[in-house]
Amino acid sequence: MNSKRILFILLLMTPVFLCSAQKIVRAKFLISDTKKGIEAIQLFLDNYQVIGLNSSGEIAYIDGEQEEHNFGDVEYEGEFDKNGVRTRAKNSKNLKVTYYDHWDMHDPQGKIKTIGSIKFTYYNKFDMHDEFGTLKSIGNIPVTYYGVFDMHDPRGKVKSIGAVQIQYFNAFDDKRLYGRIKSIKGNSKAVFVRKMTDRDKSEQ
């Protein structure tokens, strides 16, 4: 087989490898005044898919299909643990979704591990000062929370997402405002965080 033919075959195969690796080009996050954690996430991928995640960290929709049981091109195996938590998904046409399972001894079982080539990490048994099972990162976007060392701030609330910093009314402010969002700074086209509104709640 001559070198030109080998090069031609490699060029034909290249798009397959490119299509199999997803990358986040933009991400939007909703956080609440009254609740801990992240209420909703939208991930915009470089293959033009949009993935929505709900407050439980489960896939809510893909490509805008928000019907309750319609999850686009993701197909799930009917494998659940004794608590009813989904533990594994099988390959689909466009996405492969995996979950942390019993082989991941230090991590929260049933949580999403990967969507395509995007990795999800969570605070686990080695993170002694953080709440077990809370989202630690999606791809290259880290997430931090106010914790035991933030004595005057509401523990468990989101502190930062990527370069975006979130501040809350704390112990130095009016008690009636404690825990409510005071400011969100550092938003960009790549990572955007905003406060959840009543309209967002009604659409969920």
N, C-alpha and C positions, 0 to 999 in steps of 0.2 A: 504494500500500500504506500503510494508516494505521499510526500509531505503536503501537497496541495489538497489531496483528498482528506487527509487527517485534519487539516485546518478547517475544511468545509464542514466536516462532521462536528468538530468542536464548536463552530459558530452556530450550527443548528441546535446544539444542546444548551448553549449559553442561556437563552431565554427561559428554559425550563428551570435552571438554577436560580435565575433572577426572580422568577415569579414565585418560587417556593419560599423566599425569605421576605417576610413583611417587616416594615419599619414604620414607626410612628412619626408622622410629619407634623401633627398638631394634636393637642389634647385639651379638653375642657373639663373642668371639675365644678360640681355644685357642693357647697357646704352649708350647714344649717346654723341659725342663731341659737337654736334650742337643743340640738342633738350633737352627740359626739360623732367623729368619723366623717366619711364622705358620703353624701347622699346619692350622687350620680356621676358617672364618668362617660365622656364621649371620646373615642379614639379614632382619629382620621389617619388611615394608612396610606402608604405610597402606592398601593394597588387599587386605590379609589374606594375601598370599602370603609364603612363607618360602623364601629362597634359600640354599642351602648351597654354599660354595666349599671346595675341597680345598687341600692344601699347595702345589700347583702354580698355584693361582689360577684353576683351571677350575671351571665349574659342576658340582657333584656331584649336586645334586637341587633340585627345586622343589616346594614344598608337601609336603615329607616323603617324596616318592617317591625312595627311595635305591637303586633297582635300578641295576645297573652302567651300562646303556645307556638308561635311561628318564629323560629330562630334562624331563618335564612338557610344558609348552606351548611350549617353545623348539624351533624347527626350524632346522637348520643347512644351509647350502650345503656341498657337498662340495668346498670349495676349500682346498687346503693348499699350503704352500711346499715347497721342496726338502728341508727338514728335518722335514717331517711336521707342522708347526705350523699349526693352523687359522687362517685369515686373515680370514674373513668369515662372518657369519651372516645369514640372511634374516629378514624380518618373520614373526611368528607371531601367533596370535590375541590373546595377552595381553602378550607381551614382544617387544621388539626388542633384539637383542644385537649390538654392533659391536666390532670389534677394531682395534688399531693395525696399520697396514699400511705399504706402501712410501712412501705419501704423508707419513707421519709420520716424517720423516727422523731426528729426534733421539730418538725414543722406541722402546721395545722392541717390535718387530713380533711379532704373534701374541698379545699380551696383551689382555685384555678392556678395552675403551675405555668402553663404556656398557652398562648393563642397564636398559632402559626409559629413564628420564630421569636415572638415577644415573650420575655420571661417576667413572671410575677414573683416577688418575694414578700415575705411577711415576717413580722417580729416573732421570733421563735424562743425556744427554751434557753438559748444562750443570751438573749436580750433581757437581762434580769430587771431592768428598770422600766421596760416598756410593756404595754398590754399585749399578751400573747394573741397572735392571729390577726392583728391589725396590719393593714397594707404598709409595706416598707418601700417598695419600688415597683414601677411598671416600666420595663425597658430601662432606659437611662434616666428616668424621672424619679428621684428619691422623695419620700414622704416622711415628715417628722411630726411629733405630737408634743404638746406640753406635758411634762412628767413630774416626777418627784422632786427634781431640782428647781422647778419653776413654782416656788412656794406661793406666790401671790396670783398665779394665773389658773384658769380652769383646766384641771388635769384631764387628759384624754382628748382635748380639742386639737384640731389640726394646726400645727405651728408653721409648717412650710410645705410647699409642693414645688419641686424644682427650685427655681430662683424666686418664686413668689412667697412673700412673708405675710402671715396673717396675725393680727393682734386683736385681742378681746378686751372688753372692759373687765378690769380685775379688782383685786381687794382694795386698791387705792381709789376706785371710782364709786359712784353711787351703787349701793347694794342692789337696787332694782334693775340695774343694767348688767350685773355680773354675768359673765359668760357670753354676752352678745358680741357680735362682730363689731370691732372698732375701726379696723382698716384692713385693706387688702392691697399690698404694694408689690410691684415687680411683674405685673401681667405683661405678656408678650404674645405674639402670634403663635409661637410654639407651645406655650403653656399658659392657659387662661383660667383663672379661678374667680367665681362670683358667688354671692349669697343667694340661697334658694328663696324664691318668692312664692306667694300663695298660688300664683298661676302655675308654677312648676309643680306644686303639690297636687293640684287638680288634674294635671296631665299625666300623673303617674298611675 
